Amino acid sequence: MEGISFLLLFGLTMPLKYWAGIGEPNQYVGYAHGFLFIGYVALALVVWKEQGWGWKILAWLLLASLLPFGTFYLDSRFLGKV
């Protein structure tokens, strides 16, 4: 969900705000993305600690939340095998 909100924010509502002058959708999607981002990071830390994974996996988890399509790539490439 965090990945979807990231794509909606930067792929849809940011262009609406800056190219079309429609800022309201950006505000709501931005709030939702911020909430989901914090939840993703908190959940990543909890799961990382409970699973006893190394620091490298934690770095991948956190990096994926900052890159476009990162959460989708991480899920399909790594987490499906864990």
TANORRA-V422186 format. One record per residue. RES is the residue in three letters. PHI is phi in whole degrees, 0 to 359 (999 if undefined). Layout:
# TANORRA-V422186
res,phi
RES,PHI
RES,PHI
This chain:
# TANORRA-V422186
res,phi
MET,999
GLU,296
GLY,296
ILE,294
SER,294
PHE,298
LEU,293
LEU,296
LEU,295
PHE,271
GLY,263
LEU,237
THR,281
MET,294
PRO,299
LEU,299
LYS,292
TYR,269
TRP,261
ALA,250
GLY,74
ILE,254
GLY,266
GLU,298
PRO,300
ASN,296
GLN,295
TYR,290
VAL,293
GLY,297
TYR,297
ALA,296
HIS,296
GLY,299
PHE,297
LEU,292
PHE,297
ILE,298
GLY,297
TYR,298
VAL,296
ALA,297
LEU,294
ALA,299
LEU,294
VAL,295
VAL,295
TRP,302
LYS,292
GLU,294
GLN,279
GLY,70
TRP,288
GLY,280
TRP,295
LYS,297
ILE,293
LEU,299
ALA,299
TRP,296
LEU,300
LEU,285
LEU,296
ALA,299
SER,285
LEU,261
LEU,255
PRO,301
PHE,66
GLY,297
THR,291
PHE,291
TYR,296
LEU,300
ASP,297
SER,284
ARG,273
PHE,249
LEU,288
GLY,292
LYS,262
VAL,281
